[in-house]
Each structure stands twice: as structure tokens, then as C-alpha cells.
Amino acid sequence: MIGLLLALAAHASGPVVACDIFDPIGGTAGHDNALHATRTNASTYSAGTFARRRLRGLSVAAFDQHVVAGVTRVPSWCRDSEGRIAQEMYLQPVDLSAANLGLGGVLFRDGPLNSRFKVFYAASVTQTTTMPRAVMWTAPIFSLYTLAFAPVVGRSHTGTGVDAYTVDWIGGAYFGSDVISVQAGYTGGQGLYLDVTQEKIALFVNTLFDDGLSLEDANYLMTGIQGFDPAKENILPEEVGVTSAFYRRKTLIDSVEPDLVEQLRTGHLQQEDLGGLVDLRAAWQFGDQARLHEASIAVHTRQYIKRLDRDPDEPQLYLRGGIVNLPDLPTMGVNGGIRPTVHADFKAYSFGDVKGDVRVSVRVNDPELLVIFPYAYNAVGLNFEITGSLGEK
């Protein structure tokens, strides 16, 4: 399976043209898109975003590796003296990678209302690269030292042209109970991170403050209902599934014009685990530009989504397909229209005092990628995630 995924990624944006010495050509749509992708990649897989997705509850260790092959292509001049494209212009693929590491220390887990408290640390390293793709797949592994000692390294961004390397980290604490959970921390350079969730109906607000404490000025805001399970509260039968309806706002800073700040605003509606087997999803983007629409359906094995008394002890599979509708974006070199989207997941579990969760997924034209990288159509994303948890009481 892994071999197939690597083969897909190798052909994500057409054949990779070999050129040892090349110069990206500035001022082109592809060059501007690559600079934009650098900042967006760092924001999407930042330490704060990772902390909400993977370090709530009683998780004590988590590691993620993400790759997007062929996010865009940059017109470049090949300065080689020999070879098929020597002294010619060609399109150089640009790839993204990210690695996240999280550690948690549970201080207690048996307080009133099943309350628990832990401290946590998380770090991220993101890269934008034009290096050979075979090397790019292994790049996140070489970031383990930086991930472990990110506070010493400091939040940083280095790069030459479209190639870049960014470090981010967060330290904080998590308190959870049957009624409410709060996760808060300080990021290495962005400010205060806060997540508050009302556990009964899964109502939450997740934000990152970098200048004051106003939600209107927050760098990142996500709020709504995510993962509400009416069967858990004996409201509706288990077959109705799990509901999510949330709003997300992200501040994007233009890489070419840093003073140009845009707000990416998206709405999401999901009904998962219908009959224990089917998920329905829809997403849309607010605003006049880069409006994106998604309609998709997924099927999965019955224990893929953990809920109620399910305790999966064998591998689980997930497959989602649908359509993504992209508008024309001439300034980004993107031709709009309806494109297919595919997302496949494989999960494996092991049990003991510490529960393990390993997940591998491949995504083509994934809406969550295209809403932030609209020029990345037909790109392939590959994710690897591993989690260790003490399990919920």
C-alpha cells in the first residue's frame, strides 16, 4: 500500500524534470504561489493547530508527518551546461512537508466528574522545497532533533527563494471533565492559544491571539459544534451518527506584499457514522474570491470512528469520494471547474496500559488542502500519524 501511495505522489504534478542547477523566475504566478504556500503551510500545521487535533484528552505522545507533493510548479531557468533541458526554461515542482511532535504529562485523571489535568508540549517544523522528491519524503524524519528542542531553537523562519524552513512550538496545560474542557498555552512567537469545549454538546471555540485578547482580531478562530454524539446523551439512536457544524477564520499574510492581509472564512457541515458506515460532508468558502464548494460521501468499517463502547482491535479502513468546485483564479494560474476528490485512510490499533493509534492516509484534491492551496489541484497529500494515549475513563 505504501509503495502505491509513493508512486501516486511521484506523479502528482507530472514528471519531475531533472536539473541540477536552476533559478526560479520571480514575478510569475507559480513563483508567487510557492511563496504563498510557504506561509500557509507553516500556519496550517502550526504547533497550536496540532495541539487541538492531537493533544486533547489523555494523549501522552503524538507524531505526525505530512507531505503535499506537487502543490504548485514554478517557471525556472536550468543553468546546467549539459542535459536535455540545459539552458532552457521549464516547470519545477514545489513540494510541502511538515512534522509535528507532541508530548503530554498527565498529573491526575480521577477527579470529580471524571476530571483530568495534564501539561503538554508541541512543536512543528514545516518545509517548502524544490529538492528531489525522493529526498523530500524523508525530510520530516531529520527534524526530530529540532522538534524535541524547539524552545531552544526558537520560533524561526529561514529560506532562500521558494525553499523555506519554519519552526514553531507551544507549551501549555489541559483540563477536562464530563462538562467542560480547556486547553491553553503560549506559542513560540504567535501569542496565547486557547481552546474551550463544552463536552455535552461538543460546542467549542478555538483561537490564537497574537495582539490583544479580542476575538475579532484573533489570528485564527474556529468555533461551532464538532463531534456531537446524540447517542451518548441518549437523545437519538446510534445509527443517526455524529454531527459537526463549525466556522473557521484564518488570517493569511501575502508573501509578496506582507502588508496585504486577507481573511480566509469557511463553513463546514458533516454528518459522520450514519448507520455506523457512512459519512456525509459539505464545505464552503465565504467571500468574493477563491470560493470553494465540496460535496462528498465516505464509507468505512464499523469501528473506524471511536464512540460509545466501541473498542477496535483490528485494522480499520475509510474511503471518501466526491467533487470539489474551484473558481477560475487567473492571477494564480488556476483554471476552475469541477474536479474529483479522493481520501483513503488506514488505521491500526494496539492495546495495553497505553493505547496506540497508527494512521496512514492519502488525499487527492482534498478540499481541506484546496481551500488554502487553490493552485494545488491534482496534488497528492500523504499523512502518517501515530498516537499514544492512556485512554479515557
C-alpha positions, 0 to 999 in steps of 0.5 A: 500500500505504501509503495502505491501511495509513493508512486501516486505522489511521484506523479502528482504534478507530472514528471519531475524534470531533472536539473541540477542547477536552476533559478526560479523566475520571480514575478510569475504566478507559480513563483508567487504561489510557492511563496504563498504556500510557504506561509500557509503551510507553516500556519496550517500545521502550526504547533497550536493547530496540532495541539487541538487535533492531537493533544486533547484528552489523555494523549501522552505522545503524538507524531505526525508527518505530512507531505503535499507533493506537487502543490504548485510548479514554478517557471525556472531557468536550468543553468546546467551546461549539459542535459536535455533541458540545459539552458532552457526554461521549464516547470519545477515542482514545489513540494510541502512537508511538515512534522509535528511532535507532541508530548503530554504529562498527565498529573491526575485523571480521577477527579470529580466528574471524571476530571483530568489535568495534564501539561503538554508540549508541541512543536512543528517544523514545516518545509517548502522545497524544490529538492528531489522528491525522493529526498523530500519524503524523508525530510520530516524524519531529520527534524526530530532533533529540532522538534524535541528542542524547539524552545531552544531553537526558537520560533524561526523562519529561514529560506532562500527563494521558494525553499523555506524552513519554519519552526514553531512550538507551544507549551501549555496545560489541559483540563477536562471533565464530563462538562467542560474542557480547556486547553491553553498555552503560549506559542513560540512567537504567535501569542496565547492559544486557547481552546474551550469545549463544552463536552455535552454538546461538543460546542467549542471555540478555538483561537490564537491571539497574537495582539490583544485578547479580542476575538475579532482580531484573533489570528485564527478562530474556529468555533461551532459544534464538532463531534456531537454524539446524540447517542451518548446523551441518549437523545437519538439512536446510534445509527443517526451518527455524529454531527459537526457544524463549525466556522473557521477564520484564518488570517493569511499574510501575502508573501509578496506584499506582507502588508496585504492581509486577507481573511480566509472564512469557511463553513463546514457541515458533516454528518459522520457514522450514519448507520455506523458506515457512512459519512456525509460532508459539505464545505464552503468558502465565504467571500468574493474570491477563491470560493470553494464548494465540496460535496462528498460521501465516505464509507468505512468499517464499523469501528473506524470512528471511536464512540460509545463502547466501541473498542477496535482491535483490528485494522480499520479502513475509510474511503471518501469520494466526491467533487470539489468546485474551484473558481477560475483564479487567473492571477494564480494560474488556476483554471476552475471547474469541477474536479474529483476528490479522493481520501483513503485512510488506514488505521491500526490499533494496539492495546495495553496500559497505553493505547496506540493509534497508527494512521496512514492516509492519502488525499487527492484534491482534498478540499481541506488542502484546496481551500488554502492551496487553490493552485494545488489541484491534482496534488497528492497529500500523504499523512502518517500519524501515530498516537499514544494515549492512556485512554479515557475513563 
